[in-house]
């Protein structure tokens, strides 16, 4: 069964305090790992796709990395506007429906 | 280019009432999805469609029906609402050439 686990559930940082969020996955035949950002009361917004171990993607203060069993979202010198819930997802093993299995998310709060 | 839109944004129903949620996308995407999001449980797939005129069940389809008569629209129906269907509902679409999904803003439904 496809499984995605994110940790920690919640993280509180001071502005400028760097940290990492973890996403571990179990899926047969990885066809990508996706990171989304979700602000309160809004839909998830796509951030990155990673396809192979060792791959890295960056966007502003965010950098996503991928290994064979997990992905990390590194946040460097965060600002209050980085506060959001970050979701990761992997494609289902059932390739026909091209659906994603999501983790429960990490709720990040960055205090000024 | 509005992306994915959902109506209504909020709705309160009484147990046993019915309603339809509308999702529209203007990106000419083949695949469309309905998810529900509950605290601590992440996004769960209700139903999906791989093209106009097709629908299929996801992980939690009971109590819901869907239709996709036009490529750009995907409707989610609740025939007899139950308190367990209190949730936030998200629609998403995908081109099908990749697994990336683009989400609407969500509908917050409360069933009393």
Boltz contact constraints between the chains, C-beta under 6 A:
constraints:
  - contact:
      token1: [A, 32]
      token2: [B, 99]
      max_distance: 6.0
  - contact:
      token1: [A, 42]
      token2: [B, 105]
      max_distance: 6.0
  - contact:
      token1: [A, 43]
      token2: [B, 90]
      max_distance: 6.0
  - contact:
      token1: [A, 43]
      token2: [B, 103]
      max_distance: 6.0
  - contact:
      token1: [A, 43]
      token2: [B, 104]
      max_distance: 6.0
  - contact:
      token1: [A, 43]
      token2: [B, 105]
      max_distance: 6.0
  - contact:
      token1: [A, 43]
      token2: [B, 106]
      max_distance: 6.0
  - contact:
      token1: [A, 44]
      token2: [B, 103]
      max_distance: 6.0
  - contact:
      token1: [A, 46]
      token2: [B, 100]
      max_distance: 6.0
  - contact:
      token1: [A, 91]
      token2: [B, 99]
      max_distance: 6.0
  - contact:
      token1: [A, 97]
      token2: [B, 48]
      max_distance: 6.0
  - contact:
      token1: [A, 98]
      token2: [B, 31]
      max_distance: 6.0
  - contact:
      token1: [A, 98]
      token2: [B, 99]
      max_distance: 6.0
  - contact:
      token1: [A, 99]
      token2: [B, 45]
      max_distance: 6.0
  - contact:
      token1: [A, 102]
      token2: [B, 42]
      max_distance: 6.0
  - contact:
      token1: [A, 102]
      token2: [B, 43]
      max_distance: 6.0
  - contact:
      token1: [A, 103]
      token2: [B, 42]
      max_distance: 6.0
  - contact:
      token1: [A, 104]
      token2: [B, 42]
      max_distance: 6.0
